[in-house]
Amino acid sequence: MKAFEASKRYFEIAADQLKIDSDRRDTLLIPNREMQVQVTIERDNGQLENFIGFRVQHDDYRGPMKGGLRYHPEVDLDEVRALASLMTWKTAVANLPFGGAKGGIGVDPNSLSTREIERLTRSFVDQIHEIVGPDKDIPGPDMGTDHRVMAWFRNQWEKYHGFDPSVITGKPVEEYGAKGREEATGRGVGLLTHKLMKRLGSKPGESNVAIQGFGNVGTHAAKFLDEAQFPIVAVSDITGTYYRAAGLNVRALLKHKLEHPRGLLEGFDDCETLPPDALLGLSDVDILIPAAVGGVITEENVDQIQAKVIVEGANGPVYPIADRILSDRGILVLPDILANAGGVTVSYFEWVQNRQHYRWTLDRVRQELEHTLSDAFEKVWQTANQHDVSLRTAAYMIAINRVQRAGELAGFA
Ligand code: NAD
């Protein structure tokens, strides 16, 4: 199943609950604008190379559009469209005054030098600078991009439009970035997992956690949950699953990753090593956190899952048919549009600070993050109970209602 079709299915289930007419559904689903551009760079060896870049602006009823930039070989228009629509629902569930967008380039950043990635970013900005801006569309980091890419993006955009760091978020902290942005998505995943387990009457020490993906989201989720006394029994990355029934030493894992030349867990030997996919089927796992890529839990492998709770750190990790099977089996899924909303929430805080020319402390960022996510969680939990629907459908219902209401107030045309 294609990524946009999957996110559309989730939208339709919630739209059925809300009894939304088909013309309104189209208005809410069809992206406002899709831009595809040629991104040409000169490689270090003097040869020209062309890549395809995308920016999809899904919806702006609730405010300027917001969404990351992904550099990955599998980036295509369908994936970017799906991720852009998820951003519309995510900013709405978290009640941030933003719409949704996403962008990316079909490229393997590991195949380029640092200077080539800089040229790629600047060339991409040359193509799309007119449609982005602090009050139009604000990019941020995603897979394959980081604070350096954000700094190059801002610098190139400012050459056309003048000083305004609020054009992009996820910048280096000393270059108008926000403290706490880097940890925000994983921290939010951890905070919400803790909240959910508390609501289910389970104490941290009683629930084993497995985390797929040990990148930005996975590491910070692991750190938070470890500090909150949850035993992390397994983590994985592209090199394998690292498993220890009595609980892994998370500090040692983080140190190993930091010291590995490519930031991988390869060679970590204070535990058992299994193939990467083995993580999904581990029998002594209560909480499974997919925090790597989309589409990892499908109709084909859903039967392996033995966890009681899934918290979607990644975007779109569970396909709709698998989602229904999980629900029939009583496995609770905390959906991506809520679970990983911590990142865009602190991106919003960065934008606010830039616009006010003011800096918040890390404590303030963390407090406001917890406040925003707690409010969103409570609303989703109540809606799910009130309408007897899944947490995912409840989250979509809240989001769609908010976007629709903004559209109605604006006149919808
Ligand atoms: P990242 O590139 O920092 O990390 C990805 C990790 O997943 C790496 O450890 C990689 O080795 C691992 N991985 C990739 N394929 C794997 C596989 N098949 N099995 C096991 N591990 C695998 O990316 P990230 O920023 O942590 O993002 C992860 C996910 O979270 C993505 O879906 C992203 O869209 C989503 N997300 C990220 C943010 C953010 O702020 N970074 C915000 C919201 C959502």
Residues whose N, C-alpha, C, O or C-beta is under 5 A from the ligand:
A	BS01	NAD	D142 M143 G144 T185 Q212 G213 F214 G215 N216 V217 G218 S236 D237 I238 P276 A291 A292 V293 G294 G313 A314 N315 N340 G343
